[in-house]
Amino acid sequence: MDTRTRHATAARDRALTRVNHLTWRAGTLAAAGAVLLGAGFAHLLPTHLPHPALGGGSSTGDDNSPSTGGGIQGPATAPGTTGGGSHVTSGGS
């Protein structure tokens, strides 16, 4: 192998090493940024999530409720029917 080929091979190896290090640094910074971003928005998560009804065959007196359980059931009243003055619009505007 002549001198020019050895120098070209060494230059290529240095460049690949540099790109490899930059890639690892970028990945590490992206992961750290994702953790920081998640921590910054963690206060928006609800602290208590409602549990879905895990059917047991109990009837609620509704004609629309399934007689044999297992599925997720909707709320007892539709949104906006509580008389609270709020208005729910489906589809925007």
Sequence and secondary structure as in RCSB ss.txt:
>XXXX:A:sequence
MDTRTRHATAARDRALTRVNHLTWRAGTLAAAGAVLLGAGFAHLLPTHLPHPALGGGSSTGDDNSPSTGGGIQGP
ATAPGTTGGGSHVTSGGS
>XXXX:A:secstr
  HHHHHHHHHHHHHHHHHHHHHHHHHHHHHHHHHHHHHHHGGGS SS        S   S SSS SS  S    
SS TT SSSS    SS  
